[in-house]
Amino acid sequence: MPHDHSDHPHALLPPDPALRVKALETILTRKGLIDPAALDEIIDTYQTKVGPQNGARVVARAWSDPAFKAALLADADPVLSELGYYGRQGEHMVVVENTPEQHNMVVCTLCSCYPWPLLGIPPGWYKSDAYRARAVRAPRAVLSEFGVTLPEGTRVRVWDSTAEVRYLVLPMRPEGSEGLDEDALAELVTRDSMVGTGLPKTPEAP
């Protein structure tokens, strides 16, 4: 069979995703299709200027403001757009709330659809074949590998992010955070807690 040959171009690509990306970047640069400096600027923007801090601010406000939370859960797009968190990879957002009865978890089973304006660049594990497959088949096992153990009575719902709809998990507000302002609350919100593979940090005791 033709596809059994090992000298096809795709067979010569390195197996590691990071190396594949670097190889593709090198090829596109040599062809004059991308500017490495511009690419570095885009990456820096999402890693250091956007990152998960935008999402953390949204979560902190939802914890503090019941009216904002209600609007966010009812129709997230206009709420997030008003805050300036929209655009490429941030269209058609849906916010799902964790409760004692249900824990939400997000995966993209086809590729790596992810809300960049809110969470920055997706982590490597989110894009991995293992996570994409196992998050659907064995979500509790995956959560345990992230250090999250849920009560037996809490069901796990897995949401499949796509190019049409992306999800943000609204984690439960941690105990002991009463009286904290939004800035302090945002410090408790982790990226993984907004994907559903982690929990917010616990406030430090005074």
Salt bridges, closest charged atoms under 4 A:
GLU41 OE2 - LYS49 NZ 3.56
ASP44 OD2 - LYS49 NZ 3.86
GLU91 OE1 - ARG166 NH1 3.38
GLU97 OE2 - LYS69 NZ 2.59
ASP129 OD1 - ARG132 NH1 3.10
GLU145 OE2 - ARG134 NH2 2.84
ASP192 OD1 - ARG191 NE 3.03
